[in-house]
């Protein structure tokens, strides 16, 4: 049995980010489902490894971690010689390339994630949960995300991927929210209508690692 264990549902954007990273690094893992509807993420045992009661939680032998981006960084460093060795930049690129990756990881976390997550909540989840949508919040988030993607459009006109000419963790980290935005809302054009962003999205979304994650999501998807 694999020593690496991920706790949480693959439908979670944060969990799927970690799964994609593990698959890129060709690391065997065990996925332990966490039924959030039943409150399993708030159980005493789960809170020992994820004190905020969220997903994912991660265990690698005696090491436990939470927060998906930190987990992905750990995977890349701990298993540097496994699978895709470019996720944190080329070894010969040194610290400069790593900081380029870190820079765009921060852009995803600080600038892209909030407006895209809000749109997913408002457009995809709220109707399923019987919650009222907030048109003003949707408009505001769409505007914020458009400005972020305008920056990406310029950047991706200069390089194949965000941190350079190799697929890195910076690109991978955008996969979960972008996937749902394109496939589960009517605002996918924010990504696909931009020449460079659309080209980038098409390429990263077709990576074998992400296709496997999507298969896992579809296997766990609730009936519509």
MODELLER restraints for C-alpha pairs under 7 A, 6 or more apart:
rsr = mdl.restraints
at = mdl.atoms
rsr.add(forms.Gaussian(group=physical.xy_distance, feature=features.Distance(at['CA:2:A'], at['CA:28:A']), mean=5.64, stdev=0.5))
rsr.add(forms.Gaussian(group=physical.xy_distance, feature=features.Distance(at['CA:2:A'], at['CA:29:A']), mean=5.06, stdev=0.5))
rsr.add(forms.Gaussian(group=physical.xy_distance, feature=features.Distance(at['CA:2:A'], at['CA:30:A']), mean=6.10, stdev=0.5))
rsr.add(forms.Gaussian(group=physical.xy_distance, feature=features.Distance(at['CA:3:A'], at['CA:29:A']), mean=6.83, stdev=0.5))
rsr.add(forms.Gaussian(group=physical.xy_distance, feature=features.Distance(at['CA:3:A'], at['CA:60:A']), mean=5.70, stdev=0.5))
rsr.add(forms.Gaussian(group=physical.xy_distance, feature=features.Distance(at['CA:3:A'], at['CA:61:A']), mean=5.58, stdev=0.5))
rsr.add(forms.Gaussian(group=physical.xy_distance, feature=features.Distance(at['CA:4:A'], at['CA:29:A']), mean=4.83, stdev=0.5))
rsr.add(forms.Gaussian(group=physical.xy_distance, feature=features.Distance(at['CA:4:A'], at['CA:30:A']), mean=6.32, stdev=0.5))
rsr.add(forms.Gaussian(group=physical.xy_distance, feature=features.Distance(at['CA:4:A'], at['CA:59:A']), mean=5.75, stdev=0.5))
rsr.add(forms.Gaussian(group=physical.xy_distance, feature=features.Distance(at['CA:4:A'], at['CA:60:A']), mean=4.50, stdev=0.5))
rsr.add(forms.Gaussian(group=physical.xy_distance, feature=features.Distance(at['CA:4:A'], at['CA:61:A']), mean=6.79, stdev=0.5))
rsr.add(forms.Gaussian(group=physical.xy_distance, feature=features.Distance(at['CA:5:A'], at['CA:29:A']), mean=5.50, stdev=0.5))
rsr.add(forms.Gaussian(group=physical.xy_distance, feature=features.Distance(at['CA:5:A'], at['CA:30:A']), mean=4.72, stdev=0.5))
rsr.add(forms.Gaussian(group=physical.xy_distance, feature=features.Distance(at['CA:5:A'], at['CA:31:A']), mean=5.89, stdev=0.5))
rsr.add(forms.Gaussian(group=physical.xy_distance, feature=features.Distance(at['CA:5:A'], at['CA:58:A']), mean=5.79, stdev=0.5))
rsr.add(forms.Gaussian(group=physical.xy_distance, feature=features.Distance(at['CA:5:A'], at['CA:59:A']), mean=5.12, stdev=0.5))
rsr.add(forms.Gaussian(group=physical.xy_distance, feature=features.Distance(at['CA:5:A'], at['CA:60:A']), mean=6.46, stdev=0.5))
rsr.add(forms.Gaussian(group=physical.xy_distance, feature=features.Distance(at['CA:6:A'], at['CA:30:A']), mean=6.24, stdev=0.5))
rsr.add(forms.Gaussian(group=physical.xy_distance, feature=features.Distance(at['CA:6:A'], at['CA:31:A']), mean=4.92, stdev=0.5))
rsr.add(forms.Gaussian(group=physical.xy_distance, feature=features.Distance(at['CA:6:A'], at['CA:32:A']), mean=6.08, stdev=0.5))
rsr.add(forms.Gaussian(group=physical.xy_distance, feature=features.Distance(at['CA:6:A'], at['CA:56:A']), mean=6.67, stdev=0.5))
rsr.add(forms.Gaussian(group=physical.xy_distance, feature=features.Distance(at['CA:6:A'], at['CA:57:A']), mean=6.00, stdev=0.5))
rsr.add(forms.Gaussian(group=physical.xy_distance, feature=features.Distance(at['CA:6:A'], at['CA:58:A']), mean=4.77, stdev=0.5))
rsr.add(forms.Gaussian(group=physical.xy_distance, feature=features.Distance(at['CA:6:A'], at['CA:59:A']), mean=6.63, stdev=0.5))
rsr.add(forms.Gaussian(group=physical.xy_distance, feature=features.Distance(at['CA:7:A'], at['CA:31:A']), mean=5.96, stdev=0.5))
rsr.add(forms.Gaussian(group=physical.xy_distance, feature=features.Distance(at['CA:7:A'], at['CA:32:A']), mean=4.74, stdev=0.5))
rsr.add(forms.Gaussian(group=physical.xy_distance, feature=features.Distance(at['CA:7:A'], at['CA:33:A']), mean=5.99, stdev=0.5))
rsr.add(forms.Gaussian(group=physical.xy_distance, feature=features.Distance(at['CA:7:A'], at['CA:34:A']), mean=6.33, stdev=0.5))
rsr.add(forms.Gaussian(group=physical.xy_distance, feature=features.Distance(at['CA:7:A'], at['CA:55:A']), mean=6.86, stdev=0.5))
rsr.add(forms.Gaussian(group=physical.xy_distance, feature=features.Distance(at['CA:7:A'], at['CA:56:A']), mean=5.48, stdev=0.5))
rsr.add(forms.Gaussian(group=physical.xy_distance, feature=features.Distance(at['CA:7:A'], at['CA:57:A']), mean=5.05, stdev=0.5))
rsr.add(forms.Gaussian(group=physical.xy_distance, feature=features.Distance(at['CA:7:A'], at['CA:58:A']), mean=6.20, stdev=0.5))
rsr.add(forms.Gaussian(group=physical.xy_distance, feature=features.Distance(at['CA:8:A'], at['CA:15:A']), mean=6.20, stdev=0.5))
rsr.add(forms.Gaussian(group=physical.xy_distance, feature=features.Distance(at['CA:8:A'], at['CA:32:A']), mean=6.26, stdev=0.5))
rsr.add(forms.Gaussian(group=physical.xy_distance, feature=features.Distance(at['CA:8:A'], at['CA:33:A']), mean=5.07, stdev=0.5))
rsr.add(forms.Gaussian(group=physical.xy_distance, feature=features.Distance(at['CA:8:A'], at['CA:34:A']), mean=4.75, stdev=0.5))
rsr.add(forms.Gaussian(group=physical.xy_distance, feature=features.Distance(at['CA:8:A'], at['CA:55:A']), mean=5.43, stdev=0.5))
rsr.add(forms.Gaussian(group=physical.xy_distance, feature=features.Distance(at['CA:8:A'], at['CA:56:A']), mean=5.20, stdev=0.5))
rsr.add(forms.Gaussian(group=physical.xy_distance, feature=features.Distance(at['CA:9:A'], at['CA:15:A']), mean=6.58, stdev=0.5))
rsr.add(forms.Gaussian(group=physical.xy_distance, feature=features.Distance(at['CA:9:A'], at['CA:33:A']), mean=5.45, stdev=0.5))
rsr.add(forms.Gaussian(group=physical.xy_distance, feature=features.Distance(at['CA:9:A'], at['CA:34:A']), mean=6.05, stdev=0.5))
rsr.add(forms.Gaussian(group=physical.xy_distance, feature=features.Distance(at['CA:10:A'], at['CA:16:A']), mean=5.24, stdev=0.5))
rsr.add(forms.Gaussian(group=physical.xy_distance, feature=features.Distance(at['CA:10:A'], at['CA:216:A']), mean=6.46, stdev=0.5))
rsr.add(forms.Gaussian(group=physical.xy_distance, feature=features.Distance(at['CA:10:A'], at['CA:217:A']), mean=5.37, stdev=0.5))
rsr.add(forms.Gaussian(group=physical.xy_distance, feature=features.Distance(at['CA:11:A'], at['CA:217:A']), mean=5.16, stdev=0.5))
rsr.add(forms.Gaussian(group=physical.xy_distance, feature=features.Distance(at['CA:13:A'], at['CA:176:A']), mean=4.97, stdev=0.5))
rsr.add(forms.Gaussian(group=physical.xy_distance, feature=features.Distance(at['CA:13:A'], at['CA:177:A']), mean=6.41, stdev=0.5))
rsr.add(forms.Gaussian(group=physical.xy_distance, feature=features.Distance(at['CA:14:A'], at['CA:55:A']), mean=6.98, stdev=0.5))
rsr.add(forms.Gaussian(group=physical.xy_distance, feature=features.Distance(at['CA:14:A'], at['CA:56:A']), mean=6.46, stdev=0.5))
rsr.add(forms.Gaussian(group=physical.xy_distance, feature=features.Distance(at['CA:14:A'], at['CA:68:A']), mean=5.49, stdev=0.5))
rsr.add(forms.Gaussian(group=physical.xy_distance, feature=features.Distance(at['CA:15:A'], at['CA:55:A']), mean=6.55, stdev=0.5))
rsr.add(forms.Gaussian(group=physical.xy_distance, feature=features.Distance(at['CA:15:A'], at['CA:56:A']), mean=5.18, stdev=0.5))
rsr.add(forms.Gaussian(group=physical.xy_distance, feature=features.Distance(at['CA:15:A'], at['CA:68:A']), mean=6.79, stdev=0.5))
rsr.add(forms.Gaussian(group=physical.xy_distance, feature=features.Distance(at['CA:16:A'], at['CA:176:A']), mean=6.49, stdev=0.5))
rsr.add(forms.Gaussian(group=physical.xy_distance, feature=features.Distance(at['CA:16:A'], at['CA:213:A']), mean=6.50, stdev=0.5))
rsr.add(forms.Gaussian(group=physical.xy_distance, feature=features.Distance(at['CA:17:A'], at['CA:68:A']), mean=6.65, stdev=0.5))
rsr.add(forms.Gaussian(group=physical.xy_distance, feature=features.Distance(at['CA:17:A'], at['CA:173:A']), mean=6.05, stdev=0.5))
rsr.add(forms.Gaussian(group=physical.xy_distance, feature=features.Distance(at['CA:17:A'], at['CA:176:A']), mean=6.30, stdev=0.5))
rsr.add(forms.Gaussian(group=physical.xy_distance, feature=features.Distance(at['CA:18:A'], at['CA:68:A']), mean=5.91, stdev=0.5))
rsr.add(forms.Gaussian(group=physical.xy_distance, feature=features.Distance(at['CA:18:A'], at['CA:71:A']), mean=6.85, stdev=0.5))
rsr.add(forms.Gaussian(group=physical.xy_distance, feature=features.Distance(at['CA:18:A'], at['CA:72:A']), mean=5.88, stdev=0.5))
rsr.add(forms.Gaussian(group=physical.xy_distance, feature=features.Distance(at['CA:19:A'], at['CA:213:A']), mean=6.73, stdev=0.5))
rsr.add(forms.Gaussian(group=physical.xy_distance, feature=features.Distance(at['CA:20:A'], at['CA:209:A']), mean=5.50, stdev=0.5))
rsr.add(forms.Gaussian(group=physical.xy_distance, feature=features.Distance(at['CA:20:A'], at['CA:210:A']), mean=5.71, stdev=0.5))
rsr.add(forms.Gaussian(group=physical.xy_distance, feature=features.Distance(at['CA:20:A'], at['CA:213:A']), mean=6.35, stdev=0.5))
rsr.add(forms.Gaussian(group=physical.xy_distance, feature=features.Distance(at['CA:21:A'], at['CA:72:A']), mean=6.16, stdev=0.5))
rsr.add(forms.Gaussian(group=physical.xy_distance, feature=features.Distance(at['CA:23:A'], at['CA:209:A']), mean=5.29, stdev=0.5))
rsr.add(forms.Gaussian(group=physical.xy_distance, feature=features.Distance(at['CA:24:A'], at['CA:83:A']), mean=6.09, stdev=0.5))
rsr.add(forms.Gaussian(group=physical.xy_distance, feature=features.Distance(at['CA:24:A'], at['CA:84:A']), mean=5.62, stdev=0.5))
rsr.add(forms.Gaussian(group=physical.xy_distance, feature=features.Distance(at['CA:24:A'], at['CA:209:A']), mean=5.71, stdev=0.5))
rsr.add(forms.Gaussian(group=physical.xy_distance, feature=features.Distance(at['CA:25:A'], at['CA:82:A']), mean=5.47, stdev=0.5))
rsr.add(forms.Gaussian(group=physical.xy_distance, feature=features.Distance(at['CA:25:A'], at['CA:83:A']), mean=3.96, stdev=0.5))
rsr.add(forms.Gaussian(group=physical.xy_distance, feature=features.Distance(at['CA:25:A'], at['CA:84:A']), mean=5.18, stdev=0.5))
rsr.add(forms.Gaussian(group=physical.xy_distance, feature=features.Distance(at['CA:26:A'], at['CA:82:A']), mean=6.55, stdev=0.5))
rsr.add(forms.Gaussian(group=physical.xy_distance, feature=features.Distance(at['CA:26:A'], at['CA:83:A']), mean=4.90, stdev=0.5))
rsr.add(forms.Gaussian(group=physical.xy_distance, feature=features.Distance(at['CA:34:A'], at['CA:40:A']), mean=5.93, stdev=0.5))
rsr.add(forms.Gaussian(group=physical.xy_distance, feature=features.Distance(at['CA:34:A'], at['CA:41:A']), mean=6.43, stdev=0.5))
rsr.add(forms.Gaussian(group=physical.xy_distance, feature=features.Distance(at['CA:41:A'], at['CA:53:A']), mean=5.14, stdev=0.5))
rsr.add(forms.Gaussian(group=physical.xy_distance, feature=features.Distance(at['CA:41:A'], at['CA:54:A']), mean=6.13, stdev=0.5))
rsr.add(forms.Gaussian(group=physical.xy_distance, feature=features.Distance(at['CA:42:A'], at['CA:53:A']), mean=5.14, stdev=0.5))
rsr.add(forms.Gaussian(group=physical.xy_distance, feature=features.Distance(at['CA:47:A'], at['CA:53:A']), mean=5.69, stdev=0.5))
rsr.add(forms.Gaussian(group=physical.xy_distance, feature=features.Distance(at['CA:49:A'], at['CA:57:A']), mean=6.36, stdev=0.5))
rsr.add(forms.Gaussian(group=physical.xy_distance, feature=features.Distance(at['CA:49:A'], at['CA:64:A']), mean=6.25, stdev=0.5))
rsr.add(forms.Gaussian(group=physical.xy_distance, feature=features.Distance(at['CA:50:A'], at['CA:57:A']), mean=5.69, stdev=0.5))
rsr.add(forms.Gaussian(group=physical.xy_distance, feature=features.Distance(at['CA:50:A'], at['CA:66:A']), mean=5.96, stdev=0.5))
rsr.add(forms.Gaussian(group=physical.xy_distance, feature=features.Distance(at['CA:56:A'], at['CA:66:A']), mean=6.17, stdev=0.5))
rsr.add(forms.Gaussian(group=physical.xy_distance, feature=features.Distance(at['CA:56:A'], at['CA:67:A']), mean=6.72, stdev=0.5))
rsr.add(forms.Gaussian(group=physical.xy_distance, feature=features.Distance(at['CA:56:A'], at['CA:68:A']), mean=6.55, stdev=0.5))
rsr.add(forms.Gaussian(group=physical.xy_distance, feature=features.Distance(at['CA:57:A'], at['CA:65:A']), mean=6.11, stdev=0.5))
rsr.add(forms.Gaussian(group=physical.xy_distance, feature=features.Distance(at['CA:57:A'], at['CA:66:A']), mean=4.85, stdev=0.5))
rsr.add(forms.Gaussian(group=physical.xy_distance, feature=features.Distance(at['CA:58:A'], at['CA:64:A']), mean=5.49, stdev=0.5))
rsr.add(forms.Gaussian(group=physical.xy_distance, feature=features.Distance(at['CA:58:A'], at['CA:65:A']), mean=5.10, stdev=0.5))
rsr.add(forms.Gaussian(group=physical.xy_distance, feature=features.Distance(at['CA:58:A'], at['CA:66:A']), mean=6.08, stdev=0.5))
rsr.add(forms.Gaussian(group=physical.xy_distance, feature=features.Distance(at['CA:59:A'], at['CA:65:A']), mean=6.48, stdev=0.5))
rsr.add(forms.Gaussian(group=physical.xy_distance, feature=features.Distance(at['CA:65:A'], at['CA:71:A']), mean=6.34, stdev=0.5))
rsr.add(forms.Gaussian(group=physical.xy_distance, feature=features.Distance(at['CA:76:A'], at['CA:87:A']), mean=6.85, stdev=0.5))
rsr.add(forms.Gaussian(group=physical.xy_distance, feature=features.Distance(at['CA:76:A'], at['CA:88:A']), mean=6.90, stdev=0.5))
rsr.add(forms.Gaussian(group=physical.xy_distance, feature=features.Distance(at['CA:86:A'], at['CA:166:A']), mean=6.96, stdev=0.5))
rsr.add(forms.Gaussian(group=physical.xy_distance, feature=features.Distance(at['CA:86:A'], at['CA:168:A']), mean=6.10, stdev=0.5))
rsr.add(forms.Gaussian(group=physical.xy_distance, feature=features.Distance(at['CA:87:A'], at['CA:167:A']), mean=6.68, stdev=0.5))
rsr.add(forms.Gaussian(group=physical.xy_distance, feature=features.Distance(at['CA:87:A'], at['CA:168:A']), mean=3.93, stdev=0.5))
rsr.add(forms.Gaussian(group=physical.xy_distance, feature=features.Distance(at['CA:87:A'], at['CA:169:A']), mean=4.88, stdev=0.5))
rsr.add(forms.Gaussian(group=physical.xy_distance, feature=features.Distance(at['CA:88:A'], at['CA:98:A']), mean=5.40, stdev=0.5))
rsr.add(forms.Gaussian(group=physical.xy_distance, feature=features.Distance(at['CA:88:A'], at['CA:101:A']), mean=6.13, stdev=0.5))
rsr.add(forms.Gaussian(group=physical.xy_distance, feature=features.Distance(at['CA:88:A'], at['CA:168:A']), mean=5.99, stdev=0.5))
rsr.add(forms.Gaussian(group=physical.xy_distance, feature=features.Distance(at['CA:88:A'], at['CA:169:A']), mean=6.25, stdev=0.5))
rsr.add(forms.Gaussian(group=physical.xy_distance, feature=features.Distance(at['CA:89:A'], at['CA:97:A']), mean=5.19, stdev=0.5))
rsr.add(forms.Gaussian(group=physical.xy_distance, feature=features.Distance(at['CA:89:A'], at['CA:98:A']), mean=5.18, stdev=0.5))
rsr.add(forms.Gaussian(group=physical.xy_distance, feature=features.Distance(at['CA:89:A'], at['CA:101:A']), mean=6.70, stdev=0.5))
rsr.add(forms.Gaussian(group=physical.xy_distance, feature=features.Distance(at['CA:89:A'], at['CA:168:A']), mean=6.66, stdev=0.5))
rsr.add(forms.Gaussian(group=physical.xy_distance, feature=features.Distance(at['CA:90:A'], at['CA:97:A']), mean=6.89, stdev=0.5))
rsr.add(forms.Gaussian(group=physical.xy_distance, feature=features.Distance(at['CA:100:A'], at['CA:163:A']), mean=5.34, stdev=0.5))
rsr.add(forms.Gaussian(group=physical.xy_distance, feature=features.Distance(at['CA:101:A'], at['CA:163:A']), mean=5.23, stdev=0.5))
rsr.add(forms.Gaussian(group=physical.xy_distance, feature=features.Distance(at['CA:101:A'], at['CA:168:A']), mean=6.87, stdev=0.5))
rsr.add(forms.Gaussian(group=physical.xy_distance, feature=features.Distance(at['CA:101:A'], at['CA:169:A']), mean=6.90, stdev=0.5))
rsr.add(forms.Gaussian(group=physical.xy_distance, feature=features.Distance(at['CA:101:A'], at['CA:170:A']), mean=5.56, stdev=0.5))
rsr.add(forms.Gaussian(group=physical.xy_distance, feature=features.Distance(at['CA:104:A'], at['CA:162:A']), mean=6.64, stdev=0.5))
rsr.add(forms.Gaussian(group=physical.xy_distance, feature=features.Distance(at['CA:104:A'], at['CA:163:A']), mean=6.62, stdev=0.5))
rsr.add(forms.Gaussian(group=physical.xy_distance, feature=features.Distance(at['CA:104:A'], at['CA:170:A']), mean=5.48, stdev=0.5))
rsr.add(forms.Gaussian(group=physical.xy_distance, feature=features.Distance(at['CA:105:A'], at['CA:170:A']), mean=4.68, stdev=0.5))
rsr.add(forms.Gaussian(group=physical.xy_distance, feature=features.Distance(at['CA:108:A'], at['CA:174:A']), mean=6.56, stdev=0.5))
rsr.add(forms.Gaussian(group=physical.xy_distance, feature=features.Distance(at['CA:111:A'], at['CA:148:A']), mean=6.68, stdev=0.5))
rsr.add(forms.Gaussian(group=physical.xy_distance, feature=features.Distance(at['CA:112:A'], at['CA:145:A']), mean=6.41, stdev=0.5))
rsr.add(forms.Gaussian(group=physical.xy_distance, feature=features.Distance(at['CA:112:A'], at['CA:148:A']), mean=6.46, stdev=0.5))
rsr.add(forms.Gaussian(group=physical.xy_distance, feature=features.Distance(at['CA:115:A'], at['CA:141:A']), mean=4.67, stdev=0.5))
rsr.add(forms.Gaussian(group=physical.xy_distance, feature=features.Distance(at['CA:115:A'], at['CA:142:A']), mean=6.82, stdev=0.5))
rsr.add(forms.Gaussian(group=physical.xy_distance, feature=features.Distance(at['CA:115:A'], at['CA:144:A']), mean=6.30, stdev=0.5))
rsr.add(forms.Gaussian(group=physical.xy_distance, feature=features.Distance(at['CA:115:A'], at['CA:145:A']), mean=5.57, stdev=0.5))
rsr.add(forms.Gaussian(group=physical.xy_distance, feature=features.Distance(at['CA:116:A'], at['CA:145:A']), mean=6.52, stdev=0.5))
rsr.add(forms.Gaussian(group=physical.xy_distance, feature=features.Distance(at['CA:116:A'], at['CA:177:A']), mean=6.45, stdev=0.5))
rsr.add(forms.Gaussian(group=physical.xy_distance, feature=features.Distance(at['CA:117:A'], at['CA:177:A']), mean=6.69, stdev=0.5))
rsr.add(forms.Gaussian(group=physical.xy_distance, feature=features.Distance(at['CA:118:A'], at['CA:141:A']), mean=6.69, stdev=0.5))
rsr.add(forms.Gaussian(group=physical.xy_distance, feature=features.Distance(at['CA:119:A'], at['CA:138:A']), mean=6.06, stdev=0.5))
rsr.add(forms.Gaussian(group=physical.xy_distance, feature=features.Distance(at['CA:119:A'], at['CA:141:A']), mean=6.52, stdev=0.5))
rsr.add(forms.Gaussian(group=physical.xy_distance, feature=features.Distance(at['CA:120:A'], at['CA:181:A']), mean=6.42, stdev=0.5))
rsr.add(forms.Gaussian(group=physical.xy_distance, feature=features.Distance(at['CA:122:A'], at['CA:133:A']), mean=5.59, stdev=0.5))
rsr.add(forms.Gaussian(group=physical.xy_distance, feature=features.Distance(at['CA:122:A'], at['CA:138:A']), mean=6.79, stdev=0.5))
rsr.add(forms.Gaussian(group=physical.xy_distance, feature=features.Distance(at['CA:123:A'], at['CA:185:A']), mean=6.04, stdev=0.5))
rsr.add(forms.Gaussian(group=physical.xy_distance, feature=features.Distance(at['CA:124:A'], at['CA:184:A']), mean=6.13, stdev=0.5))
rsr.add(forms.Gaussian(group=physical.xy_distance, feature=features.Distance(at['CA:124:A'], at['CA:185:A']), mean=5.98, stdev=0.5))
rsr.add(forms.Gaussian(group=physical.xy_distance, feature=features.Distance(at['CA:126:A'], at['CA:132:A']), mean=6.53, stdev=0.5))
rsr.add(forms.Gaussian(group=physical.xy_distance, feature=features.Distance(at['CA:126:A'], at['CA:133:A']), mean=6.41, stdev=0.5))
rsr.add(forms.Gaussian(group=physical.xy_distance, feature=features.Distance(at['CA:146:A'], at['CA:190:A']), mean=6.55, stdev=0.5))
rsr.add(forms.Gaussian(group=physical.xy_distance, feature=features.Distance(at['CA:152:A'], at['CA:197:A']), mean=6.66, stdev=0.5))
rsr.add(forms.Gaussian(group=physical.xy_distance, feature=features.Distance(at['CA:153:A'], at['CA:194:A']), mean=6.82, stdev=0.5))
rsr.add(forms.Gaussian(group=physical.xy_distance, feature=features.Distance(at['CA:153:A'], at['CA:196:A']), mean=5.42, stdev=0.5))
rsr.add(forms.Gaussian(group=physical.xy_distance, feature=features.Distance(at['CA:153:A'], at['CA:197:A']), mean=5.39, stdev=0.5))
rsr.add(forms.Gaussian(group=physical.xy_distance, feature=features.Distance(at['CA:155:A'], at['CA:162:A']), mean=6.72, stdev=0.5))
rsr.add(forms.Gaussian(group=physical.xy_distance, feature=features.Distance(at['CA:156:A'], at['CA:162:A']), mean=6.28, stdev=0.5))
rsr.add(forms.Gaussian(group=physical.xy_distance, feature=features.Distance(at['CA:156:A'], at['CA:196:A']), mean=5.54, stdev=0.5))
rsr.add(forms.Gaussian(group=physical.xy_distance, feature=features.Distance(at['CA:156:A'], at['CA:197:A']), mean=6.55, stdev=0.5))
rsr.add(forms.Gaussian(group=physical.xy_distance, feature=features.Distance(at['CA:157:A'], at['CA:196:A']), mean=5.83, stdev=0.5))
rsr.add(forms.Gaussian(group=physical.xy_distance, feature=features.Distance(at['CA:159:A'], at['CA:165:A']), mean=5.82, stdev=0.5))
rsr.add(forms.Gaussian(group=physical.xy_distance, feature=features.Distance(at['CA:161:A'], at['CA:167:A']), mean=6.01, stdev=0.5))
rsr.add(forms.Gaussian(group=physical.xy_distance, feature=features.Distance(at['CA:161:A'], at['CA:171:A']), mean=6.91, stdev=0.5))
rsr.add(forms.Gaussian(group=physical.xy_distance, feature=features.Distance(at['CA:161:A'], at['CA:200:A']), mean=6.79, stdev=0.5))
rsr.add(forms.Gaussian(group=physical.xy_distance, feature=features.Distance(at['CA:162:A'], at['CA:170:A']), mean=6.76, stdev=0.5))
rsr.add(forms.Gaussian(group=physical.xy_distance, feature=features.Distance(at['CA:162:A'], at['CA:171:A']), mean=6.39, stdev=0.5))
rsr.add(forms.Gaussian(group=physical.xy_distance, feature=features.Distance(at['CA:163:A'], at['CA:170:A']), mean=6.89, stdev=0.5))
rsr.add(forms.Gaussian(group=physical.xy_distance, feature=features.Distance(at['CA:175:A'], at['CA:205:A']), mean=6.87, stdev=0.5))
rsr.add(forms.Gaussian(group=physical.xy_distance, feature=features.Distance(at['CA:181:A'], at['CA:187:A']), mean=6.37, stdev=0.5))
rsr.add(forms.Gaussian(group=physical.xy_distance, feature=features.Distance(at['CA:181:A'], at['CA:188:A']), mean=5.26, stdev=0.5))
rsr.add(forms.Gaussian(group=physical.xy_distance, feature=features.Distance(at['CA:182:A'], at['CA:188:A']), mean=3.81, stdev=0.5))
rsr.add(forms.Gaussian(group=physical.xy_distance, feature=features.Distance(at['CA:191:A'], at['CA:197:A']), mean=5.95, stdev=0.5))
rsr.add(forms.Gaussian(group=physical.xy_distance, feature=features.Distance(at['CA:191:A'], at['CA:198:A']), mean=5.56, stdev=0.5))
rsr.add(forms.Gaussian(group=physical.xy_distance, feature=features.Distance(at['CA:192:A'], at['CA:198:A']), mean=4.18, stdev=0.5))
